Amino acid sequence: MLDPTDLPLHGVRVLDFSQFLAGPVAALRLADLGADVTKVERPVTGEIGRTLAFAGRWSDGDTLSFHAMNRNKRAVVADLKDPGDLALVTELVCRADVLVQNFRPGVMARLGLDHETVRRLNPGLVYVSATGYGEHGPWARRPGQDLLAQSVSALPWVGGGDRPVTVGLALADHLMSCHIAQGVTALLVRRARTGRGGLVETSLLEAMLDLQVQRLTARLSADAEGLPEPRTAPAGLLRARDGYVAVAGLPLAELAARLGLPGACGAGTTDAALVRDDDLAPVRAAVETLTADRCVELLSGGDGGWCVPVLALEQLLEHEAFTALGMTQEVVRPPRPEGGAPVRVTTTRSPIRIDGHRLLSATAAPRLGQHGHVSDELDGGAPGAPLG
């Protein structure tokens, strides 16, 4: 394991005002890279993610999703509607290197913690403003939520079927968290060069549009040049006799030949971009007679092309490829002051490795107010170490 002082963001102090997923996960990514992250939450109830459960799973009074998204952080409480607490929080902001917030547009301005106000107090601060649909436009004040962002981005139609299907994961939130972390680290590099902080802005919708760069570029170019809409390529999921396989990278003629169907598919074109879905009917029929393992054997290797089984979650967790990555870690909450046993949660680690080391930390997500009131953070804390 890396020495903490060797982590890239060691000494960077982050204030996490964000809630539920995209903002907290962005702050988590910074924490995994060595940043000192403090959650600032309302008293009594804390941030909403503590009670929004994924699949109804809880541990030690908080949802498992909260545990997963807030490990490796500290937590203090402050009532931002209380002038005294707000003054203390403002002082804490003056000491910070990074501030992350994902409130609706206008909320931070009413508190006097918007970027324009704060940058006059702390010119070196890197300020993150994450929204659902951007700061302007007809949807600016709508609640940002992953399913909604997926839906308005046209992503549910990517599957090419006769009805839209959303991704059953918080795709927009997780992608936006990556963009936030990228923007923060880029501005920290600039700050090391110039001493100047800056503003990072992105939204769930922008994350969904960026994800579809190939699809959008093809469609926009088709409009500009009068090109036809792209047709279905022979890449995707096929039903086998005992499950499903994923196939990619094989021209239709080669795919058919490996299945013993020469000349059976359309005109035998080798241009994947011009394949019609109807051309795949013989391929689909042939694959349904084979086991998934046999399909992988026939459709992999050679001069190109790939075929893999579509794994269920339990199959993935038992697979040697999953084990080899070492993507899990155990985090531990200390016992409550009144007694009891430590709370252990098995979760994932950062997907990044630095200098050959996996980024691991046994520090669990904090209990609400575990590190006291915001005043305790001021008494015991110190400004983040200067960069550069």
Buried (B, 14 or more C-beta within 10 A) or exposed (E): EBEEEEBBBBBBBBBBBBBBBBBBBBBBBBBBBBBBBBBBBBEEEBBEBBEEBBEEEBBBEBBBBBBBBBBBBBBBBBBBEEEEBBEBBBBBBEBBBBBBBBBEBEBBEEBBBBBEBBBEEBEBBBBBBBBBBBEEEEBBEBEBBBBBBBBBBBBBEBBEEEEEEBBEEBBBBBBBBBBBBBBBBEBBEBBEEEEEBBBBBBBBBBBBBBBBEEBBEBBEEEEEEEEEEBBBBBBBEBEBEEBBBBBBBBBBBBBBBBBEBEEBBBEBBEEBEBBEEEBBEBBEEBBEEBBBEBBBEBBBEEEEBBBBBBBEEEEEEEEEEBEEEEBEBEBEBEEBEEEEEEBEBEBEBBEEEBEEEBBBBEBBBBBBBBBBBBBBBBEEBEBBEEBE
